[in-house]
Amino acid sequence: MSRTIQPTPNVLRVLRRRQVEARTGLPRSSLYVLIAKGRFPAPIHLTTKTVGWLEHEIDAWIAERAKASRHPSLPGISA
């Protein structure tokens, strides 16, 4: 009998850049421009040469963008 492992809600997950690009639809250059402007979550250092993004921060950013695009009268984040 095979069991499917369900994600634990309190576990932090790290996404690598290609995963972030796939989730957001943004290319690498746009991600780093938005990070520099303070409009996208900054990556965390995993090692001296490796970074990743916290999944919940990326999910929150996507949700915020979706909300702003559906309610233009609310203050949104311009790219």
C-alpha positions in Angstrom: 0.0 0.0 0.0 1.5 3.3 -1.1 1.0 6.5 0.9 1.2 10.0 -0.4 3.2 12.3 1.8 1.3 15.6 2.4 3.3 18.8 2.9 3.6 19.9 6.5 2.2 23.5 6.8 5.0 24.7 9.2 7.9 23.4 7.1 10.0 26.0 5.3 10.7 25.1 1.7 13.4 26.6 -0.4 13.0 27.2 -4.1 15.9 27.6 -6.5 16.0 30.3 -9.2 14.6 28.2 -12.0 11.6 27.1 -9.8 11.0 30.8 -8.9 11.1 31.7 -12.6 8.7 28.9 -13.4 6.3 30.0 -10.7 6.3 33.7 -11.5 6.8 33.6 -15.2 9.6 36.2 -14.8 13.1 35.8 -16.3 16.1 36.0 -14.1 16.9 39.6 -15.1 13.4 40.8 -14.1 13.7 39.0 -10.7 16.9 40.8 -9.9 15.6 44.2 -11.0 12.6 43.8 -8.7 14.8 42.6 -5.9 17.0 45.7 -6.3 13.9 47.9 -6.1 12.6 46.1 -3.0 9.6 44.8 -4.9 10.4 41.1 -4.8 11.5 38.8 -1.9 15.3 38.7 -1.6 16.9 35.3 -1.8 18.6 33.6 1.2 22.1 32.3 1.1 22.2 28.5 1.3 26.0 28.3 0.9 28.6 30.8 -0.2 27.7 30.3 -3.8 24.1 29.1 -3.6 20.9 31.0 -3.0 17.2 30.1 -2.8 13.9 31.7 -2.0 11.5 30.8 0.7 8.4 29.3 -0.9 5.9 31.0 1.3 7.4 34.4 0.4 7.1 33.7 -3.3 3.6 32.4 -2.8 2.6 35.6 -0.9 4.1 37.8 -3.6 2.2 35.9 -6.3 -1.1 36.2 -4.3 -0.4 40.0 -3.8 0.1 40.5 -7.5 -3.1 38.6 -8.3 -5.1 40.6 -5.8 -3.7 43.9 -7.1 -4.4 43.0 -10.7 -8.0 42.0 -9.9 -8.7 45.1 -7.8 -7.0 48.0 -9.6 -8.4 50.5 -7.1 -6.3 48.9 -4.3 -2.7 50.0 -4.0 -0.7 47.5 -6.0 2.9 47.0 -6.8 4.0 48.3 -10.2 6.8 46.4 -11.9 
